[in-house]
Amino acid sequence: MVLKRFLSRFLLANGLALPALFGISSLAAYDLAQERAAIDAFQVADQRLQDVGWRLARGNAPFCERTVPSTGLQLQDLRTYSEPEIGRAALGLNRDFAVQTAARGSPAASSGRFTRNREIVGLGRADPNAWPVRAEHDWRRLTRAHDHLAALLIENGSVAVRFAGGEEVEIEPVEVCVTRFELSSEGNGAAADGRRVVIGIKFPGFRYDEAQFAGVVAHELAHNVLGHSEWLDAHGRKRRHVRRTEREADRLMPWLLANAGYDPRDAVRFMESWGPGNDGWIFRRRTHDGWDERAEFIAAEIPRIEALMATEGEADWSRYFTREIDTQIAARKPDTKGGG
């Protein structure tokens, strides 16, 4: 769903601070085990999102018009927490920056050094802990850190990360489709804005197994790689326009899944599991087809995908996928593959 109002309501950029869950500001009176459990639960959900997002963005990089070098590393800044000192005490940190997640299969995860909550004191030559915080619970410093990492990867082809204690690890990136995957500490929706996919911690899709959850993430990623936000900005967010982009994102889901090593039929299975109980909720608006129609549109793509996988070993949607919308902003040349 390309929902800008949704994004503006709960998006916290890359930082995604945990709220003050219990309203206790005194460290002495606070149950640190309870705080740690809340942080762990959030990080488990974020790990799941990052693992799936990385797999989709990496597997489809050859076909995305825009790609970026990435290591799969997500950071956390304790100053985005409602009670930073309590968060630091619960995690045993002396400073604010630490590893949040390292996406499964990414260079960061493969190094074995980026364990969750490991304290960070350097990104290249910069120590992000020394950067000023503009306001309480400010997420902008964490955004700056992720942007700094991205700039170093583009400029140098690698990045050196220094941990508390002195160890420094240099990691080299690989190309992925341009999209950051972010978990919000509140909300139950999913949205894409052109460069990000944001999913709320209460999103019901977290109940599904990985393959079906990947269908949810693939739908949102499809909006980004197909340029839907740009197209809607240019042509107006009329109901019929949104419906066309939603249908197109549905139809691209199995293509993205196949290139990531998932069964493309899991996109249909997700819709068949989700639809009957949720057709009146976020997936049933006049901007969306009914769940049964959506499942049919998805299923219609699968024979072509399976034929391409059998003959070419990949489902090159940049060449073979039929677009719902015709625009210079989102269109691809028939023989274009990757680049960015």
Secondary structure, DSSP 8 states (H G I E B T S, - for coil): ---HHHHHHH--TTT-----SS----TTTS-HHHHHHHHHHHHHHHHHHHHHHHHHHHHTGGG-SSEEEE--EEEEEGGGSSSHHHHHHHHT-SSSEEEEEE-TTSHHHHHT---TT-BEEEETTB-GGGS---STT--HHHHHHHHHHHHHHHHHSSEEEEETTS-EEEE--EEEES-EEEEESS-S-EEE-SSEEEEETT-GGGGS-HHHHHHHHHHHHHHHHTTHHHHHHHH---HHHHHHHHHHHHHHHHHHHHHTTS-THHHHHHHHHHHHHHTTTTT-STTS--HHHHHHHHHHHHHHHHHHHHHHSS--HHHH---SS--TTT---TT-----
